[in-house]
Amino acid sequence: MTRIGAVRWLRRRDPDFRVLRRGARLALVAAAGLFGGRYGLGNPLLGLYTLFGAIATGLISQLPGGPVQRARTLLAALPVAWFLVTAGTFLAVDTWMAAAGMLVVGFVIPFAGVGGPRILGLATGLQLFYIAASFPPYQPGTLPARLAGVTLGVVLLIAAELLLWPDPTPPGYRHRLGEAANSAAHLLDLLAGLPAGRPVDRVELSRRRAETARAVERVWLARIPPTERPASAGRRDRALRHGDRLLRQLLHHAYRIADDPGEVRDDELAGLLRQSAAVLHDAGRMLCGGAEPVGSSRLTALESRIRELYDRPSAVPTDDRAPDRLRREAVSLRAADQAHAFGVAARIAVGLRPPARSPAGPELDEFWYAHRSPLALYWQQFRFHLTTRSVYLQGALRVAVALAAARVVAGFLHLNHGFWVLLAVLTLMRTSAVDTRNALRPVLLGTLLGAAVGTLLLLGAGESPQVLLVTLPVAMVLTFTVGPLLPQFGGQALFTVLFVTVFAQAGPPNLEIAGARLLDVAIGAVVGVLAGLLLWPKGSSGELRRSIGRYLAVSATAAEEVTRTLAGRPVRQDAVDTARQDAVDTARQAWILAEASFLQYQLERDDPRLPPVNWQAALVAGQHLHLGAVARLRRGGRARLTWVKDAAGPLDDFAGRLRRRYTDLAEQLSAGRLSRPVAPPAPPADFADRVRGALEAGESRAAALNLVDVELWLTGAGADLARIQPADATAGREHPT
């Protein structure tokens, strides 16, 4: 490859040279630490742990954010590294004690990733601190040198991150969400012309719809790398995730407004949409780093306008177009309500004062997380995942058992470089047996090639250590800069050559080093594959169908309970409490587990044995049912459904039929196959006549609005059924119940 060709290849793989800069920084730190400890301070062990600390946190770990954020993360991780090195040093006295410690460390650290992306990105690197220290020789007296080396490696890496070719801080999730909010604001502002009676440029409307859809799709968590997701239990990350959901719901209602052919002028609705667009714009600018936050007065004004329009006493004409007018108002009011909620969530996301509690009670407060302590928020997140149905717990147990077993094998076989066995387990293991098997060949072949090259280097060096002194920095530069850009086979080969030369520096050059590396990786591969086959071999795909199915069933049941409760016909005496529990607690936990399974599955190879289901649409359908139920409960008595002229009767029946359809689909998903199509239930045929009859009988406009609002919600949830299944599964089919 010519020099020009190499530069082109590098630009394709690393357009902004981010990997190249990080690799160069790491190579300088690693070389300075290793050679400085061995030759400058005369302490090879300190130099080795300096190198190891830099590699564990700079190469093995995946840290999000810019240089300052990564530096803070590394500083916060340093005390944990000290504890793990100390524990490993003292537990190395006995194989079984070291293996027991490995079992605990191997579970706790990966499972701690539930708490957020920073811990998730550091998990593998932190485990290596314990692994390196837990192998013989048992020398507690070397602990100060080990801790000093780890500290020096991490501190040097922090200094390099901040001072040597620092990376530009990439736009974070908050900035992306702000851009999506701005796009939605432009769309909503254009749509305000419809009820105002102004002609709307349909070409421009189509362009803004597409632009907003793309912007919202960019903040979909499944599109974001795991270490960059706002997945922590803290209130700021929760507010960002909340804002994402609100924008998606708002976009759904904005599309309904755009598709409404109604021509009745309503200046109050037009003003409401413009006011909502202004709040969205201010919130988006604030999330993007604007100086001015969304003012509390502006949010209060929008909330008051929503309440006034819900309760305005103006009469509704009882002609044939009355239900359509009410639908238009209900959709616009829901969009405004979501714009207001987004403004509040945006304030919480930037650390401003949280809103007051909801009058419906803290368990129904949309911003409940803003009033909880960080400890309570993290405990809830971990508590929801303390079940074998959690993919996080499954993954942590899988890794812990594999590492503990590998530590026992390495101890009883008295392997000189048993560290490589456990490193191979971490390198090879994936969340499913299929992905682990697919990673096996490149890991083994790369190790074989690297061992062969390392053997040739040792043979060429002979008794001359100067050759290895020159070779080692070159190996560092290639491994840290080019290795991450190569396929796994090439990266593994370079990594093997590096470690062969490193351990040749740590002691007398020995031709057995390369062979030991190959043997240890093979043993680690066997242990990793066996653990993957024995412990949840399907990975998240098996849990995906069960958790999504359960979430759909629980959410549909909550929707039925809430509809019957609002209609004043509870299914039993404690229906109100049951509806709240199902909608807030049970459905929330089911949602968390389902979302975790879905996000994990996006990182795995597609499982052809799964039913042909649109899993993203299924997750959105569950949110539509669950969050819609909570939103309507939140309004309390103001959300009641009138029984004048039996207007709520069709909705009561519709909610029951919808629950049965979703339960049917959930049972099929849990069984692992779609044996029969589940068609959406037909909406109430005479619903419009009943609404008109209630209005003619003197029912208030607010109560009629509630009827239409619930009908729109349930009809939309029914349409979600068709999106979940294959396109031809529900065509032309209707169930009798």
N, C-alpha and C positions, 0 to 999 in steps of 0.2 A: 504494500500500500504506500503510495507516494505521500509526501507531506501534505499536499493539498487535499488528497483523498482522506487522510486521517482527520484533517480539520473539518471537512464536510461531515464525516461520520460522527465526529464529536458534537458538532452543532445539531445534527439530527437527534442524537440521544440526549444531549444536555444543552438545550438552546441558550439558556442564560448562564451556563457554566457554574451553576450552583453546586452540582456534585463535584466538579473539578476543584472549586475553591474549598469546599469542606474537606475533600480528600487531602489537598495540599496542607491545610491547617493541621489535620490529624497526623499526617506523616511527619511534620516538623515537631509536633508535641511528642509523638511516640519516639522518634529518634533522639530528641533531646533528653527525654526521661530515661530511656534505656541506657544510652551511652553516658549520660551524666551520672546516673546511679552507679554504673559498673566501673567507669574509668575516672570520673570526676570525684565521686564520694567514696569509691572503693567498696560499695555495697551492692552486689549484683541483685540481691533480693529486692531491695528498694527500687532499683531500676526496673526489674521485671514487673513489680506491682504498679509502678508508674505507667509503664506501657499498657498493662492490663486495664488499669482504671480508665485510661484514655480510650482504649478500644471498646470497652464495655459500654461507655456512655456516649462515645462519638461515632461508633460504627454500628454496633449491635442494637443500640437503642434508636428509636425514631422519635425525635422531639419536634413538636410543631412550633410555629410562630417565627418571629424574627430573632436576631441575636440577643436582645435584652431579655425576651421571654425565655429563650433557651437557657441563658445564664442563670436566671432565677430558678428555673426548674432543676438545673444541676446543683445549685447551692442547697435547695431544699432536699435533694436526694442524697447529699453527702452524709448526713448523720445516719441514714438508713444503710448506706454502704458500710460505714464504720461498724454498725451493729452486726451486719451479716458477715463481715470478715472476722469479727471477734467470735461470733457464734461458730462459724466454720472452723476457726483455729482450735478452739477448745473441744469441739465435738469430733475432731479428727482422731481422737485418742482410740476410738473403737468404730469398727465398720457399721455395727448396728445402730450406734448412737448417731453417727454421721448420716446414715440412711433415714433414721427417724426425723432428724433435723431437716433433711432434704424433702421429706414428705410434707412437713409443715410449711417450709419456705416455698416449696413447689406449688402448694395450694394457695397460701395466703396472698402471695404477690400477684399471680395472675387474676385471682378473684377480686383483688383490690382494684383491678381495672374497671370494675363496675362503677367506681367512684368518679372516673373521668379519663379523658384521653391522655393526660400527662402521665398518669400512673400506667396506663395501658402501653404507652410508648416506651416506658422505662422498664417494663416487667422483665424482659429477657436479660437486659443488661444487669439489673439488680440481682437476678438469680445467679448470674455468673460470679458475683462477688462471693457468695456463699460456696459455690461449687469449687472455685479455685483454692479457697482456704481450707476446705474440708478433707483434702487428700493428704496422706502421709508425705513427708515425715511429720510426726506430732512434735511441734516445736513452739510451745506457747511463748518462749522467750523472744521469738522473732516477730511477735505481734506489733511492737512499736514500728519496726521497719515496714511491715505490711501496711499499717494504717498511714504511715507517712508517705509511702509510695502511692497509695490510692488517692490521698489528699492532694499530693503534688500533681498527679495525672489529671484529676478533675479541675484543679485550679488553673493549671496551664491551659487546659482546653477552654475554660471560660475566658481566660485572657485572650487566647487566639480567636475565639468567636467574636469578641468585641473589638479587637485591634487589627487583626490580619484579614484583609479583604472581606470585611463584614458583608453578609448578604443583605440585600434590601428586604425590609419587612413585607411579606406578602399580604395582599388584602385578605383579612380574616372573614370568618363567617358573618360577624356583625356588619361588616361593610357590604357584603353580598346581600344580606337581608335588607339593608337600607336601600340599596339600588333596586331591589324588587319592590319595596314599598313605594319608591318614587315612580316606578313604571305603573303600579296599580293606581297611584294618585292621578297620573295623567289620563289613564283610561276612565276613571270614575268622573273626572272633571269633564271629559268629552261626553260621557253618558248623561250628565246633568242637563244637557241640551234637549233630551227627549221629553221629559215631563215639562220642561220650560216652553215647549212648542217650537224650538228652533230646529231647522233642518240639520241633520248630522251627516257629515261626509262619510259614507259607508266604506270608502277605500281607506281613509285615515283610521276609521274605527277598526277595520280588519288588521291594519298594520299595528295599531296599539294593542289589540288583543294578542297578536302573535308575539309582540315584544314582551308583554307582561307574562305570557305563558313561559317564554324562554327564561326570563329573569327568575320566576318562581321555581322553575325546574332546577335552576342552578343552586338553590338552597335546599333541595330535597336531600335529606341526610344520606340516602343510599348513594348519592353521587359524590359525597365528600369522603376523603380518606379517613379511616377510623381515628387517627391521631389528631385530626383537625375538626372533628365534630364537636359541637357544644353539648357534650354528653355528660358533663359532671352533674352532681346533685345540687350544686350551688344555685342560688336564686337567679344569678345573672344568666347562666346557661339555660336554666329552666325557662326563663323569660324569652330567650332567643328561640328555643324550640316551640314555645307557646305562640310566638309571633309568626313562625313559619306556618303553623296550623291555621292561625287566624287569616293569614293572607290567602291560603288555599280556599278556605270557606268563603272569603270575600270575593275571590275570583269566580267561584261557582255562581254566586248571586249576581255578580256583575254581568256574567254571560246571559243570565236570565233577563236582566234588564235590557241588554242589547238586543235580544231576540224577541222582545215583546213588541208586537205591532200596534199596541194601543196608541190612540191619538188624543186621549183626553188630557187636557192641560191641567197641571197641578204645580203651581209655583212654589208651594211649601215643600213638596218632595224635591223639586229642583234645587231649592236652597239647601235642603238637607244633604243632598249628594255633593254639592259644592263644598259645604262645610266639612263633610267627611273627607273629601279629597284634600282639603287644606291640612287637616290633622295628619293624614297619611304622609303628605309631603314633608311636614315639619318633623314627623317621627323618622322618616327615611333620612332626612338631612342630619338629624341628630345621631343616628346610628352610623352614618358615614363620617362622623367626626366634626359635624357642624358645631359652632359655638353656642347656639341658642337651643335649649331643650324645648320639648313640647310643653307649653305652659299649662299649669293646672286649670287656669281660668278657661282656656280654650277647650280642654277636655270636659270641664263642668258644663260649659255652654252647649257642647254637642250632646252630652247626656241629657240635659234639660230639654233640648229640642226633640230628641227621640221620645222622651216621656210625654211631651206636649202633643206630638203627632199621634202617639198611641191613644191618648185620651181626649183628643179634640172632639168637641161635642157636635160638630157639623154633621148633618144628616147625610146618609148615603142613599142615593136614588135606588129604588127597588126594581129597576128595569132589568133586562136580560144581561146588561153589561156590568151589573153591580159586583158579581164574584170576580170578574176580571180586574176591576178597579181595586178591589181589596187584595187580590194577589199581587198587583203591582206595588201597592203600599207595603204589604208584608215583606216582599223581597227587598225593597229599598230600605225599610227599617232594619232588617237583619243585616244588610250590608253596612249600614251606618253603625249599628251596634258593634260589629266586628272591627270597623275602623276605630271606634272609640277604644275598644279593648286593646287593639294593636298599639295605640298611643300610650296606654298605661303600661303594657308589657315593655315597650321601648324605653320608657323611663326607668323601669326596674332593671333592664339590661345594661344601662349605663351607670347604675348605682344610685339613682335618685330615690326620693322618698316613695315608699309603696303606698298604694291607695288604701282607703278605709275598708274595713270588713264589709262583706255583702250583708244586707239586711236579712237575707234568707238563711243566714247561719254560716259559721266558718266552714262546715263540711261541704257547702255548696259555693263557697267563695271562689270565683274564677282565678283569683290571684292568692290563693291560700298559701302558696310557697313563699310569698313575700313577707309573711308574718311569722315564719318559723325560724328557729335558730339553725345555723349551719349543721350542728351536730344532729338535730332532729331530721333535717333533710337527708343527710347522708345515711342515717340509720334507716330511714324509710326505704331508700333506694336499695340498700343491702338486704333489708328484710324481705322485700318483694322477690329478690333473687335467691333467697335461702330455700330453694326447692330444687329437686332433681329435674324439674321441668324447665329450668333456666339453662340456656346454652352457655352462659358465663360459668355457672357452677359445674356443668358437665366438662367444659374445657379445662377448668382449673384442676378438677379431679383427674382427668386424663393425663395432664402434664405431670402432676404430682406423683402419681403411681409410676409413670414411666421413668421419671428421674430417680425416684427412690429405688426402683428395681435395678436401674443402671448403676447406681452407686453400690448396691450390694454385689452385683456381678463384678464390677471393677475392683472392689475390695477383696473378694474371695479369690479372684484370679491374680491378685497382686500385680496389676498392670502399672508399669512405671509412669505412664502418662494417662491415667484414668480420667483426667479432666476432659480429654478429647472425646471420651465415650459420652459424657453428659452433654458436651457441646454439640455432638452429632445429634443427640436426641432433640435438643432445642432447635437445631437447624432444620431437621428433617420433618418433625411432627407438624401435621396440619389438623384442621378441625374435623376432617373426615378421612376414613380409611382410603378412599379413592384418591384424594389429593395427596395423602402421604405416600401411597404407592407410586403415583406419577412423579413425585419429587425424588424417589429413591434412586433412579438410574442416574440423573445428572449429578447427584451428590456423590455417589460411589465412583462414577467415572471421573469426575473432577478431582476427587481425592486420589484416585489411582494415578492420574496424569501428574498432579502436583507432587505426589510421593516420588514418582519417577524422576521428575525434574530436580526435586530436592536431593535425591540420591546422587544424581550426576554432579550437582553443585558440591556436595560433600566430598565426592571422589576427586573432583577437580581441585578443591581446596587442599586436600591432603593434610599435611601438618602445618600449612600456612594459614593462620587466622586472618591475615590481611585480606585474603580473597573474600571471606565472609563479611568482613567489616565494610567492604565496598558493596557487596551484594545486598546486604540487609536494607540499607536506605532505598535502594532501587526497588526491592520487593515491597517495601512499605508504600512508596509512591504509586506503584502499579496497582497494588491491592486496594488502596483507599481511593484512588482517583478513577481508574479504569474498571476495577472489579465490579462496582455497583452498576455499571452500564452494560456489562456483558451478560449473556444468558447464565443461568445458575451454574452450568457446567464450568464455564470459564472463571466465574467468581470463586467457586469452590477450589479450583486448581490454584489460583493465585493465593488464596487464603492458606492453603496447605503449604505451599512453598514458603510463605512468610513465617508460619509457625515452625517449620523445620529449621529455618535459619535463626529464628529467635532462640529456640532451645539449644541450638548449637553454640550460640553465644553465652547462654547461661551456664554451660558446662563444657567439658571437652567434646569436640566434634565426634559424633558417633553415627556410623552408617545405619544403626538400628532405629534411629529416630524416625526416618521416613516410613520404615516398615511398621513401626509401632503406631504411627498416625493412621495408616491404612487399616490395620487390625482394629484399632479402637473405634474408628468410624464405622466399620462393618458391624462391630458388636452393638454400638449405639443404634445403628439402623435397624438391626434385628429387634432390639428392645422397643424402639419406637413403633415399628410396624405392628408388633404383637399387641402393644398397648392400644394402638388405634383400632385393631380388629376386635379387641375384647371389650372396650369401653365406648359405647355409643358410636359404632362404626359409621353410621349414616351421617354423622355430623349434625348440622342444624336442619338438614332437610327433613329428617324424621320428626323433629320437634316443630318444624314450621307448620306442617299440616295440622298437628294437634293443637298448637297454640292459637293459630288463626281460626280454626274451627271453634274452639272454645270461646274466643273473643267475639266471634259473630253470634254465637248462641246466647252468651251472657248479655251482649249489647241489645239484641233483639228482644230478649225478655225484659230488659230494663225499659226499652221503648214502649212495650205493651203496658207494663206496670204504670209508667208515667202517664200515658194517654188515658188509661182508665182512672187514675187518680185525679187528673185534671178535669175529667168529665164528671167526677163526683160519684163514680160507681166502682169503688174499690173491690178487688177480688176477695179480700178478707179484711178483718178489722185493722191489722197492722200494715195495710198496703202502703201507706205513706212512708213509714219507716223502711219497709222492704224495698220500695222503689228507690229511696235515697241510697240504701246500702248497695243495691245492685248497680245503680248508676254511678256511684262515686267510689266505692271501695272495691267490690268484686270486679267490676268492669275495668277499673283503673289498673289493678294488678294484672288482669288478663291482657290488657292493652300493652303494658310494659313488657311482659314476657313475649307477646306476639311480635312487637316491634323489634325486640332484641334478636329473635329468631330470624326475622326478615332481613335485618341489616347484616347479620352474620352470614346468611345464605348468599348475599350479594358478593361475598368474598370467596365463595366456593365454586367448584365446577358444577354445572347444572346436573341435577339428578333426573335421569329419564324416567325413573319409576314414580315420580310425583305426578299427581293428577294435573291435566292441562288447564291450569288455573292462572289467572292474572293476580298474582299475590299482592302486588301493590294496590290494585283495585279492591281486593278483599280487605286489606288493612284500612284503606280509606273508607270503605263501607262500614266497618266496625266503628271507626271514629265518628262517622256521620250519625249512626244510631246512638252511640254512647254519649258523645258530647252534645248532640241535639237534645237528648233526654235531660242532661244536666242543665243546659241553657234554659229549658222551659220550666224545670223545677225552680230555677233561681228566681223567677219572677213571682213565685208564690201564688197568692190568691188572685193577683192581677192576671194570671194566665188561665183562669178558669174557662171551661168550655160550656157554652149554654146548651140546655136541653129543651129550649123552646122549639116547638114543632119537631122534637126529636132530632135536632140538627147534629148532635154529637154521636148519635147512634151509628151512622156509617163509619165514623172514625174509630169507634170502639171495635167494631167488627173488622175493619181494615187492619188495625194494629195486631189483632189476633191472627189473622191470616198471614200477615207479614212475618210474625214471629215463627209460625209453623214452617214457612218456606225456608227461613234462615236456619232453623233447627235441622231441617232435612238436609240442607247443604252442609251444615257443620258435621252432621253424623257421617256423611259421605267422605268429607275431607279427613276426618279422624280415622276412618277405615282405610284410607289411602287410595281410593278410586272413585270416579264419578260414574255410578252405574245408571243414573237416570238424570235427565235435565230438570232443573228447578226454575220454572218460569216466574217472572214477577207477578204478583197478584193484581187483578184488575182494580183500578181505583173505584171509589163509590160512584156509581153511574148517575145517581140523582142528587149528588152532593150540592151542586149549584142551586137546584130548586129548593133544597132544605135551607140553604143560607138565605136565599131570598125570602123564604117563608118566615124565618126567624126575624129578619129585618122588618117585614111587614107587620109582624106581631109586636113590634116595639122594642126588640132587643137592641142593646147599645152597639155602636160601631166598634168599640174596643173588643167586646166579646165576639163579634163576627170576625174581626181581624184575627183573633186567636184561633178560631175554627179554620180559617184559610191557612194560617201559618202552620198549624199541625198537619193539615192535609198536604201542604207542599213538602214538609219534612218527610212524611211517610211515603209520599209518592216518589220523592227523590231517592229514598232508601230502597224502594222497590226497583227503581231503574238501575241501582247499583248491582242488583243480582245479575242482570244481563251482562254487565261489564266484567264481572268476575269470571264467568264461564266462557268457553269457546263461542265464537260468533254464531255458529249454527246450532248450538245446543238448545237454546230456548226459542228459536224462531218458530212462530206459529203454534206454540204450545201453551196451554192454560190448564192449571190444576183445578180440580173440583173443590178444593178446600182452601 
